[in-house]
Amino acid sequence: MQLFSLASLSLRPSIILSLVLLAFSSQANASNSSDTAPVSPQFEPVVLNEFIDANQLSAKMIEKQQRLMLPPSTIQFDATLMAPPKAGHFSLVYDALNLWGDGDMPEISHSAFVGAQDGRVIAVYVSRSAAQQLKSMPQDQLTHFYAVHIYNYAKGPRLVVIGAEMIR
């Protein structure tokens, strides 16, 4: 089921983000009724350790503690939840998203750590709804994540996890 194609939209990125969240929600509900849910074309599949390598900052930017703010883009990947989501306040994520528009934004209420297949661990922001999903999932088990890439910093890409599902 294809809800829409991001490439065909000429909307502000904040509206695109809202639509992607809606599409993901619809897809997640549909996947509950089917054992073979199709891969969402709105989320580019990536290998997390390769994505981390491809999104490193220059040594000069790292030295100056700078971030590279990016237009939000959606990805999906397999990783391991290393620690349960932890509640917090994350104003930087809203600052990053506000650069691209002032539309509806997901509520980012948690952070967590996910592990790539090569053993590296990155911190991720987690939406309120995804935090509820992740709290019921076992740690240290390969999980399929849906996320929005919002900026790069010294430790690689910074992602907002908006959903996850167990890999069977």
Buried (B, 14 or more C-beta within 10 A) or exposed (E): EEBBEBEEEEEEBBBBBBBBBEBBEEBBEEBEEEEEBEEBBBBBEBBBBEBBBEBBBEEEBEEEEBBEBBEBBBBBBBBBBBBBBEEEEBEBBEEBBEBBBEBEBBEBBBBBBBBBBEEBEBBBBBBBBBBEBBEEEEBEEEBBBBBBBBBBBBBBBBBBBBBBBEEE
